[in-house]
């Protein structure tokens, strides 16, 4: 399976929520037992991670049989993100350690003016 492309924006100082649903042949994939991770960097080769969301750190919540993947950051958390355009990917890890890169693309962090 090739990863899909999804570009999105996070606004500094604003609550961020993005809800995705993983479907195969229009049927939701049961994510029970899965974990997930997302990393964003200036470019693929960069060692510094600008944003790390995981099921372990609470940045990603999986919806089990519904196949949903919720990416979440509080307004306080987004305030700390540096503005700019970054690359990212989102991976899902099954209980048997199979890794699926679900989506990848550009993440734009829009600077906050009102503070």
Secondary structure as GFF3:
##gff-version 3
##sequence-region A 1 115
A	DSSP	beta_strand	4	5	.	.	.	ID=ss1
A	DSSP	beta_strand	8	11	.	.	.	ID=ss2
A	DSSP	beta_strand	16	21	.	.	.	ID=ss3
A	DSSP	beta_strand	23	24	.	.	.	ID=ss4
A	DSSP	beta_strand	27	28	.	.	.	ID=ss5
A	DSSP	beta_strand	35	41	.	.	.	ID=ss6
A	DSSP	beta_strand	51	54	.	.	.	ID=ss7
A	DSSP	beta_strand	60	62	.	.	.	ID=ss8
A	DSSP	three_ten_helix	64	66	.	.	.	ID=ss9
A	DSSP	beta_strand	68	73	.	.	.	ID=ss10
A	DSSP	alpha_helix	75	79	.	.	.	ID=ss11
A	DSSP	beta_strand	84	93	.	.	.	ID=ss12
A	DSSP	beta_strand	99	110	.	.	.	ID=ss13
###
